[in-house]
């Protein structure tokens, strides 16, 4: 049986929904949080996939979206 990465590691990075031009301060703050979470999730998936390719154990990730 061959090793296979968890399917979540193969997902493309997703751009979060951005706030509109008329957004309130709270909506802009929420946008910043979504962007940061999306960036960190993508970076983690890429690191886990690289670890898998090198022969390490890939961790299962949960979506933050």
C-alpha positions in Angstrom: 0.0 0.0 0.0 1.4 3.4 -1.0 1.3 6.5 1.2 -1.1 9.1 0.1 -1.4 12.7 1.5 -4.6 13.7 3.2 -6.9 15.3 0.5 -6.9 18.6 2.5 -3.2 19.1 1.7 -4.0 19.2 -2.0 -6.6 22.0 -1.8 -5.7 25.3 -3.5 -5.3 28.4 -1.5 -8.5 30.4 -1.3 -8.8 34.1 -1.3 -11.3 35.3 1.4 -14.1 37.7 0.7 -12.9 41.3 1.0 -14.8 44.1 2.6 -16.5 46.6 0.4 -15.4 50.2 0.0 -18.1 51.4 2.3 -17.2 48.9 5.1 -17.4 49.8 8.7 -14.5 49.5 11.0 -15.8 46.2 12.4 -16.2 44.8 8.8 -12.6 45.8 8.0 -11.4 44.2 11.2 -13.3 41.0 10.3 -11.7 41.1 6.8 -8.2 41.3 8.3 -8.9 38.3 10.5 -10.3 36.3 7.5 -7.2 37.2 5.4 -4.8 36.2 8.1 -6.6 32.9 8.8 -6.6 32.1 5.0 -2.9 32.9 4.7 -2.0 30.8 7.7 -4.1 27.9 6.6 -2.6 28.0 3.2 0.9 28.2 4.6 0.3 25.3 6.9 -1.1 23.1 4.1 2.0 23.9 1.9 4.3 23.1 4.9 2.4 19.8 5.6 2.5 18.8 1.9 6.3 19.6 1.8 6.7 17.5 4.9 4.8 14.6 3.4 6.9 14.8 0.2 10.0 14.6 2.3 8.7 11.4 4.0 7.2 12.9 7.2 3.7 12.4 8.5 1.2 14.9 7.2 -1.1 16.2 9.8 -4.9 16.4 9.1 -6.0 20.1 8.8 -9.3 21.6 9.6 -10.6 24.5 7.5 -10.8 27.9 9.1 -13.2 29.3 6.5 
